[in-house]
Amino acid sequence: MSNFFPINLNIQGRKCLVIGGGKVAERKVESLLQCGADIYLVSPKVTQNLEKLAGEGAIKLINREYNPDDLDGCFLVISATNDQQVNHNVAYDCLLRNILINVVDDPDKCNFTVPSVLRRGSLCIAVSTDGKSPILAKKIREELEEHFGVEYAEFLDLMGEIREQVMRDIPDEKKRIMIFKCLIDSGILDLIRKGNKELVSKQVAECISLGFIIK
């Protein structure tokens, strides 16, 4: 099997179908919810958490066995049942329709796999083994969690605000790049980690001023 091509998908408001109602399906639903998907869940039985999400209107629950018509309008499908025949049928039907399909723990039936993901706000670090060892991917992700703390989320929100200002006010591309490098290298991340907001503001101002001082 060839390597999978890494890609980030915008699934905001897209119809995404999860087939299965167990703990694995629950984890997949939670991941899709974080990305704003329009989630449909098909399963005759579901966990209490999935039932709660359906009751709250967060997902649309269809309490029955899978039917190929469930694929109508789907952008992405995850099959997470413990029935190999059902998973096979779902994969076959999706591939016929050119729909993105992931069958949990069966990469040969997938046209995409789901990496182990570390999120810190807008920072997303994905670890993939092309489906060969999800446990190793999880282990590596857990090791990364020790190095990338919650301060990265705040730092990226700040960088997003500054980027808008710099792109608007400084037309020179070389100056913009210089400012962005200064922001990354100036120790702002460490100041955020220490909670020193006053010095953060000072460092930001100094970096931005480079775009106006240097000709």
N, C-alpha and C positions, 0 to 999 in steps of 0.2 A: 504494500500500500504506500502511495506517495505521501509526502508531508501535506498537512492541512495549511491553507493560506490564512494567516491571522488577519482578523478584520473586526472593527467595532460597528455594530448595527444600531441604527436609530429605529426603535420599535415604539416610540411614543404614539399612542392612539391606534396602533396596528393590531389587527386580530391575531392573537397567538393562542394556540390550542394545546392544552395539556391533557393527555389521556392517562388515567390512573388516579387513584385516590389515597395512596399511602404516604408514608413519611418522605419518600424520595420525591414524589409529585409535589408534596407540600413545599419542599425546599426549592424546587424549580419555580413554583408559583411565586414564592417570596422574592426570588431573584428577578422574575419578570415584572413584578409589581414595582420594584425599585426603579425600573426603567420606563414606567408609564404605559405598559402594554395594556391592550384591551383583552382581557384573559377569559377564555372559555375553558371549562373543565368538564370532561366527560368521564363518568365512572358511576357504577351502580352503588358503590360504597365509598365513603370519604372519611378522613380523620375529623376530629372535632374542630381543629383549627381551620381546616378547609371549609367545613360547614359554617363556621363563624364568619369567615371572610365572605362567603356567599350571602349569608344573612345580612351583612353590613353593606352589600352591594359592590364590594371590591372586585369580585369575580362573578362570572355567570356559570352556574352549576347545572349540568344536564345529567340527571340521575338515571343513567342506563348504560348499556354496552355501546362500544364504538360502532359508528356507522360511517361509511365513506362520504356521505353527504355532509358530515361534520366538517369536512375540509373546505367547504365552499367559502371563499373569501379569505382564507387563512394566508398569512404572511409567513408564519413560522409554526412548527409543530414539535412538541416533545412527547415521546411515548415512554411512559414510566410505569408500565404494568409489570406484573410478575408472570405474565402469560406470553411465552415466546411466540406463539402463533399470532396473537393479537399484535404484538410488536412488529412481527414480519409483515402482516397485512397493512398496518399503518405505514410502514416504510415503503412498501411496494406502491401503495396508493399515492403517497406523497411524491415519490420519484416520477411516477407517470405524469403528475401534474406540475412538475418542476417547483415544488414547494420545499422550503428549507425544513429538513427533518433531522432530529436527534433522537436516537433510541438509546436510552440510558444503559451504560455498560456493554454496548455492542457497536463499536465504531465501524464495523464492516457494513452496517445497515444505515450509517449516517452520511449525510453530505455536509454536516458541520458537527463539531464537538464543542462542549462547554468547558472552558478552562477553570482551574481553581483561581478565584479572584480575591484580591485584597483591595478594598475601597477605603479611601480617606477623602470624603467629599468628591471633588472632581478628579482626584487622582485614582486611576484604576490600573492595577498591576495584575496582569493575567499570566498564569503559569500553565503551560500545556505540555503534555507528553504524547500528543497525537493519539490519545486513548490507550496508550500502552501501559501506563501505570498511574492511575488517578491518585493512588495513595502517596506516591512520590511527589506528585504535583502539590498535594495538600501539605506535605511536610515542608516543601520549599516555601510555600505561601506562609506557613506558620513562622518559619524562620525570618521571613521578610517583615512580618508584623512587628518584630522587635526593633527594627531599624526605621520603619516609617510610621510615626505616631500621628495623633490627631492634629498636630500642628500643621501638617501638610495641607489639610483641608482649609484651614484659615489662610495659609500662605497663598494657596491657589485662588481663593476668593479675592484676596488683595491684588494678586497679579492680574486677574481678569479685569478689575476696576481700573488699574493703572494702564493696562494695555489699551483700553478704550480711549483713555485720555491721551496717551502718547500717539496712538494712531491718528487721532483727530488733530492734535496740536503740532506735531512734528513731522513734516513731510519727508524729510531726508531719511532714507532707509538705513544708511550706515549709522546715523545717530540713534535711530530707534533700536537697532541691534545692540549698540553699545550700552544703551540704557538698560535693556533687558538683561544683558550679561552682568551689568553692575548689580542689578536687583538680585540676581541669583547668587552672585559671589560675595555680597556685602555682609553676610551674616544675619540677614533679616530673619531667616528661618529659625536660627538659634535664639534670637531675641523674642520671637513669638513663643517659642518653647518655654522661655523664662518668664513670659508675661510682661515684658518691658515695652509697653505700647508707646511710651514717649520717645524712646530711642528708635523704635520702628518707624514712626512718622518722620523723624529726623533723617534716617538713612534713606527713606523713600524720596524725600525732598532733595537730598544731595544727588541721588542717582538721576532723577528727572532733570535737575538743573544742568547736567552735562550736555543735554541736547540743546540748550540755549547758550551755554558758555563756549563750547568748542565749535570752531568753524571748519 
